Amino acid sequence: MRHWSQQSCSCGCTTSCRAYFGSSVGFHLSFLNAIATWLLAPAAVSAYLLWALHSSSGSPAVDALGDSLSSPLTPLLVVFHLLWSAAGLRLWGRQEATLRHAWHLDASSSSSSS
């Protein structure tokens, strides 16, 4: 276990975890790694938009009650997040198929969806 905690979560790490814990844990760790990496871009875009709204208005972009931001860019941000999440799920399907092939599993084997 010490060996895995000292590595970054790359394909080698998930392959090692899969060999020890099984395919379902390997898929789970691979999915967590993919989703964490994939969510960096929307987080950066959202943080930049929040900063831009805050600096342009001179007041906090969200008040103490948590009221939503009023900006003409908000619908574009929502569309960006929807398209980004759809693309991320499609890319995860490809990565899952690649892992299934590399790990010699068929489609009926346990995966992250079970």
C-alpha positions as CSV (number, residue, x, y, z in Angstrom):
1,M,0.0,0.0,0.0
2,R,2.9,2.4,0.7
3,H,4.0,1.9,-2.9
4,W,0.6,3.2,-4.2
5,S,0.4,6.1,-1.9
6,Q,3.8,7.4,-3.2
7,Q,2.7,7.3,-6.8
8,S,0.5,9.7,-8.7
9,C,-2.7,8.1,-9.8
10,S,-1.7,7.2,-13.3
11,C,-2.5,4.2,-15.5
12,G,0.3,2.2,-13.8
13,C,-1.2,2.9,-10.4
14,T,-4.7,1.8,-11.4
15,T,-3.2,-1.3,-13.1
16,S,-1.4,-2.2,-9.9
17,C,-4.5,-1.6,-7.8
18,R,-6.6,-3.6,-10.2
19,A,-4.1,-6.5,-9.9
20,Y,-4.4,-6.4,-6.1
21,F,-8.0,-5.4,-5.5
22,G,-9.8,-6.5,-8.7
23,S,-11.3,-5.0,-11.8
24,S,-14.1,-3.1,-10.1
25,V,-11.7,-1.1,-7.9
26,G,-9.4,-0.6,-10.8
27,F,-12.2,0.9,-12.9
28,H,-13.4,3.0,-9.9
29,L,-9.9,4.5,-9.3
30,S,-9.5,5.1,-13.0
31,F,-12.9,6.8,-13.2
32,L,-12.0,9.0,-10.2
33,N,-8.7,10.0,-11.8
34,A,-10.4,10.8,-15.1
35,I,-13.2,12.9,-13.6
36,A,-10.8,14.8,-11.4
37,T,-8.6,15.6,-14.3
38,W,-11.6,16.4,-16.6
39,L,-13.1,18.9,-14.1
40,L,-10.1,21.1,-14.0
41,A,-11.0,23.1,-17.1
42,P,-14.6,24.0,-16.1
43,A,-13.4,24.9,-12.6
44,A,-10.8,27.3,-14.2
45,V,-13.4,28.8,-16.5
46,S,-15.8,29.3,-13.7
47,A,-13.2,30.8,-11.4
48,Y,-12.1,33.2,-14.1
49,L,-15.7,34.3,-14.7
50,L,-16.3,34.8,-11.0
51,W,-13.1,36.8,-10.7
52,A,-14.0,38.9,-13.8
53,L,-17.5,39.6,-12.5
54,H,-16.1,40.5,-9.1
55,S,-13.4,42.8,-10.4
56,S,-15.7,44.6,-12.9
57,S,-18.5,45.3,-10.4
58,G,-16.3,46.2,-7.5
59,S,-18.6,44.3,-5.2
60,P,-18.8,40.7,-4.3
61,A,-20.2,38.6,-7.1
62,V,-22.3,36.5,-4.7
63,D,-24.0,38.2,-1.7
64,A,-24.1,36.8,1.8
65,L,-27.4,35.1,1.1
66,G,-25.9,33.2,-1.8
67,D,-28.0,34.9,-4.5
68,S,-27.0,33.9,-8.0
69,L,-24.9,36.0,-10.3
70,S,-26.6,38.1,-12.9
71,S,-24.5,38.2,-16.0
72,P,-25.1,37.8,-19.7
73,L,-22.3,35.2,-19.7
74,T,-24.1,32.8,-17.3
75,P,-26.1,31.0,-20.0
76,L,-23.0,30.5,-22.0
77,L,-21.3,29.1,-18.9
78,V,-24.1,26.6,-18.4
79,V,-24.0,25.5,-22.1
80,F,-20.2,25.1,-21.8
81,H,-20.6,22.9,-18.7
82,L,-23.2,20.8,-20.3
83,L,-21.1,20.2,-23.5
84,W,-18.0,19.6,-21.4
85,S,-19.7,17.0,-19.2
86,A,-21.2,15.2,-22.3
87,A,-17.8,15.1,-23.9
88,G,-16.2,13.9,-20.6
89,L,-18.7,11.0,-20.3
90,R,-18.0,10.0,-23.9
91,L,-14.3,10.1,-23.4
92,W,-14.7,8.0,-20.2
93,G,-16.5,5.4,-22.3
94,R,-13.5,5.3,-24.6
95,Q,-11.0,5.0,-21.7
96,E,-13.1,2.3,-20.2
97,A,-13.1,0.3,-23.4
98,T,-9.3,0.8,-23.6
99,L,-8.9,-0.5,-20.1
100,R,-11.2,-3.5,-20.8
101,H,-9.1,-4.4,-23.8
102,A,-5.8,-3.9,-21.9
103,W,-7.1,-5.9,-18.9
104,H,-8.6,-8.7,-21.2
105,L,-12.2,-8.2,-19.9
106,D,-15.4,-8.6,-21.9
107,A,-18.4,-6.3,-21.8
108,S,-20.2,-8.5,-19.2
109,S,-17.4,-8.2,-16.6
110,S,-17.9,-6.0,-13.6
111,S,-17.1,-2.4,-14.2
112,S,-17.6,1.0,-12.7
113,S,-21.3,1.0,-13.7
114,S,-22.1,-2.0,-11.4
